[in-house]
Amino acid sequence: PPVTLAKERTKLALSVSHPLEPLTPEEIETAVAIVRENQSLAASVRFNTVTLKEPPKQTVFDFNPGDPVSREAFIILLDNATVKTYDAVVSISEGMVKSWEHIPNVQPSIMLDEFVECEAAVKANPDFQAVIAKRGITNPDLVMVDPWSAGNYGIAEEDGVRLSRALCWVKANPTDHGYARPIEGVIPVVDLNKMEVIRVEDYGVVPLPPKDGNYTPEYVKDYRSDLKPLEIVQPEGPSFQVKDHEIRWQKWKVRVGFNPREGLVLYDVTYTDAGEERPIFYRASLAEMTVPYGDPKPNHYRKNAFDVGEYGIGSLANSLTLGCDCLGEIYYFDGYLTDSRGDVAKIENAICLHEEDFGILWKHVDWRTEQTEVRRSRRLVISFIATVGNYEYGFYWYFYQDGTIQYEVKLTGVLSTAAVMPGEIPKYGTLLAPQLCGPIHQHIFNVRMDMNVDGSNNSVYEVDIVPEDDEGNPYGNAFYAQSTLLPTEKAAQRLIDPLKGRYWKIVNPSKTNAVGYPTAYKLMPGDNTLPLAKSSASVINRAKYMTQHLWVTPYSPDENFPAGDYPNQNPGGEGLPQWTEADRSIENTDVVVWYTFAHSHSPRAEDWPVMPVANIGFKLKPLNFFDENPANDVPPSPKNHGSKHACCS
Ligand code: CU
């Protein structure tokens, strides 16, 4: 009987050590079984995502090690036959479905299984085969079909249809780099519920570019030969400790989570100062990203991938058993999710944890006494890498000994290429090789940070460095840091201003440091730009979060995704623009800070055939959070350790 089954499985699942532990494979299995049993699911139902339903914050704050943990899963399901989407909350602990809700007029993210099935459906379609034959392609097995999301352009016949507008390339042989040969002007439009090609759009033949673009060892014959070994040795092991998903490293404590939508999540980040564990944030994650393309041609104007909300960046995480870019003593966390049939899928080594030497931390030479003090900086790195079709994104959180936190995205992989006519110089892109274009595009990220600076109630200020007015400035030299409180949601929709050295500080108005300043962390923007699509463009409405670098909202458990819960094919307006219409107070309350940062990518020849990493991100630095340099107690490095040219005290 179903109830017994669920209860028996539940016993297994009750052994987690903390309410924010990611769902275990047993818990995922149990949750899937409970839904199947209770809702009598048809074979046409796909499990879009199965994730931990995070408990209320207070439950987490009140939790003591050893307490029983009540576990819930949040499940999104799609019935391909009835074209209906459901949100379910399942109590794993109680073996029951707590809520089951039909969500009308939405499309959940495109699932990995759909990628595979969509490619097969396109290749098998006779119309598609006829269209590629016109281009001299006779073997569909060598064709690559990338199932791009369709967006929303207000077209009535697309309403309610689960769509992909696929883009295609062709390889010369099975190991050839397919992105060298785009099948330009061809768009198979696929109904993903029926897994049928609705039509194949053909905008005219553009010849395949003539040159190969290979980068793998079987093709690259002339490797440089002057590299000597460089080894990172940690003879006593790493300086971090890991218990389940809690990491301790020097004075830092961080808990990691993983889910199919956001990938890596950080929880409950604290820094121990004079014996006190001081919180900095409760939760941080990449909450959305959008990649708008700037080419108005038929294959490209609808390219606006939302890699979090439309594809599930976590479900696309690399297993780092297949190659990790980190050196030294590495600890890996596995990621667990499901395939679309509800079977548990393991991403082995999904999250990488390691330490890095990071140059000097601080130094001073007292020229009178000739005493030199220098300390080496070390950082803790928590990262994962996702492959979204052609592109790779590495997502890195860094923790430093001076209290700094940094977030960095490393962009690499392969450009989503286009073919142009012989002799054509593209305006909306760059020639990478003859007749091969790298279209211009942007990568726009939004990181959601549920701040908790020395406690839940925080306020946010904008700080500009400004010259003093004439009054009080007789010598003309005076300038100062001007802080302005951002009291409400609308007041807190802000842009960067590098010429004013603008930053934002998240302050705890009830706590002060030794000299009486309220304790704070400052959000320091890095490289940034704004979206370049016009405000009338579909993508701007669908991803309004892109139009401001800073957003601040009062915490609400249902407000997690800046472009809404279901951005795939969504007409827009949801998420941050909708919530902040209320213009709620964000003063001295539990605030969530959303930072948007954009990388405009005008491709270079050097980005082909595979791109060297481009970097973008931001930092959070303590601002009068401590009484003095918290890295004052970092000891000198041992002298002459290992190397014959060791330097420094
Ligand atoms: Cu790019």
Boltz pocket constraint, residues with backbone or C-beta under 6 A from the ligand:
constraints:
  - pocket:
      binder: B
      contacts: [[A, 411], [A, 441], [A, 443], [A, 601]]
      max_distance: 6.0
